[in-house]
């Protein structure tokens, strides 16, 4: 299991816990919101120290 981070869905504002797959490194992917079914873009970044951060945004931002 990977690390987790809490983020807020950009359309409906509901908090979700995101599991970060550290073996994949930095990545960007789209998932539909489980509440409102709108697409959410997840951007996962790994910094120089090996720490991960997650940013979420609406697909059209």
Backbone as numpy.savetxt, mean C-alpha at the origin, in Angstrom:
# Nx Ny Nz CAx CAy CAz Cx Cy Cz
5.70 -14.57 6.88 4.84 -13.39 6.88 5.73 -12.16 6.88
5.31 -11.11 6.18 6.08 -9.88 6.10 5.71 -8.90 7.19
6.32 -7.72 7.13 5.99 -6.64 8.05 4.64 -6.06 7.65
4.02 -5.34 8.58 2.74 -4.70 8.29 2.81 -3.21 8.56
1.96 -2.48 7.85 1.85 -1.04 8.07 0.39 -0.64 7.88
-0.10 0.24 8.74 -1.47 0.71 8.62 -1.52 1.92 7.69
-2.45 1.88 6.73 -2.67 3.00 5.81 -4.17 3.26 5.74
-4.55 4.40 5.18 -5.95 4.75 5.04 -6.32 4.75 3.57
-7.42 4.08 3.25 -7.89 3.99 1.87 -8.21 5.38 1.35
-7.73 5.72 0.14 -7.85 7.10 -0.34 -9.27 7.53 -0.71
-10.18 6.62 -0.95 -11.54 7.00 -1.32 -12.46 7.07 -0.11
-12.48 6.02 0.68 -13.45 5.94 1.78 -12.84 6.21 3.15
-11.52 6.32 3.24 -10.85 6.68 4.49 -10.73 5.58 5.52
-11.19 4.38 5.22 -11.08 3.26 6.15 -9.62 2.84 6.32
-9.23 2.53 7.55 -7.87 2.06 7.82 -7.76 0.59 7.44
-6.62 0.23 6.85 -6.33 -1.18 6.56 -4.88 -1.45 6.93
-4.60 -2.70 7.21 -3.23 -3.11 7.50 -2.68 -3.80 6.26
-1.57 -3.30 5.76 -0.94 -3.82 4.56 0.23 -4.70 4.95
0.29 -5.90 4.37 1.42 -6.79 4.59 2.46 -6.50 3.52
3.69 -6.22 3.95 4.77 -5.88 3.03 5.62 -7.12 2.78
5.72 -7.50 1.51 6.56 -8.62 1.10 7.98 -8.09 0.89
8.82 -8.22 1.89 10.18 -7.66 1.84 11.02 -8.30 0.74
10.70 -9.51 0.34 11.49 -10.18 -0.69 11.27 -9.55 -2.07
10.20 -8.78 -2.23 9.90 -8.17 -3.53 10.57 -6.82 -3.72
11.13 -6.24 -2.67 11.77 -4.92 -2.78 10.75 -3.84 -3.04
11.19 -2.73 -3.64 10.27 -1.64 -3.97 9.34 -2.10 -5.08
8.08 -1.65 -5.00 7.10 -2.08 -5.99 5.91 -1.14 -6.02
5.12 -1.23 -7.08 3.87 -0.50 -7.19 2.84 -1.45 -7.78
1.65 -1.47 -7.19 0.59 -2.35 -7.67 -0.77 -1.74 -7.37
-1.81 -2.26 -8.02 -3.17 -1.75 -7.87 -4.04 -2.87 -7.31
-4.86 -2.52 -6.31 -5.87 -3.42 -5.76 -7.16 -2.65 -5.62
-8.28 -3.34 -5.79 -9.57 -2.70 -5.59 -9.88 -2.62 -4.10
-10.49 -1.51 -3.69 -10.91 -1.31 -2.31 -12.00 -2.33 -1.98
-11.89 -3.00 -0.85 -12.89 -3.98 -0.44 -14.20 -3.34 -0.03
-14.18 -2.05 0.28 -15.38 -1.34 0.71 -16.13 -0.74 -0.48
-15.43 0.05 -1.30 -16.11 0.79 -2.38 -15.74 0.28 -3.78
-14.87 -0.70 -3.89 -14.48 -1.34 -5.16 -13.73 -0.42 -6.13
-13.22 0.70 -5.65 -12.45 1.60 -6.51 -10.97 1.20 -6.45
-10.21 1.44 -7.53 -8.81 1.02 -7.56 -7.91 1.90 -6.68
-7.06 1.24 -5.90 -6.08 1.92 -5.04 -4.69 1.56 -5.54
-3.85 2.57 -5.73 -2.47 2.34 -6.13 -1.61 2.30 -4.86
-0.93 1.19 -4.66 -0.02 1.00 -3.53 1.40 1.17 -4.04
2.18 2.03 -3.39 3.59 2.19 -3.72 4.40 1.82 -2.48
5.23 0.79 -2.62 6.07 0.31 -1.53 7.51 0.66 -1.88
8.18 1.35 -0.99 9.57 1.77 -1.22 10.46 1.25 -0.10
11.65 0.86 -0.48 12.67 0.41 0.47 13.78 1.45 0.47
14.12 1.98 1.65 15.17 3.00 1.72 16.55 2.36 1.85
17.58 3.19 1.95 18.96 2.71 2.02 19.24 1.86 3.26
18.45 2.06 4.32 18.63 1.31 5.56 17.82 0.02 5.58
17.08 -0.24 4.50 16.29 -1.45 4.41 14.89 -1.34 5.01
14.51 -0.10 5.38 13.17 0.13 5.93 12.17 0.36 4.80
10.95 -0.14 4.98 9.92 0.00 3.97 8.90 1.06 4.37
8.34 1.73 3.37 7.22 2.65 3.58 6.17 2.35 2.53
4.91 2.59 2.88 3.80 2.33 1.97 3.03 3.63 1.77
2.75 3.96 0.51 1.93 5.11 0.17 0.76 4.59 -0.65
-0.43 5.11 -0.39 -1.60 4.75 -1.18 -2.19 6.01 -1.80
-2.77 5.86 -2.99 -3.38 7.00 -3.66 -4.47 6.50 -4.59
-5.31 7.44 -5.02 -6.33 7.13 -6.00 -5.65 6.88 -7.34
-6.27 6.07 -8.15 -5.66 5.70 -9.43 -5.44 6.90 -10.34
-6.31 7.91 -10.28 -6.21 9.05 -11.20 -5.44 10.24 -10.62
-4.71 10.07 -9.53 -3.91 11.16 -8.95 -2.60 11.30 -9.66
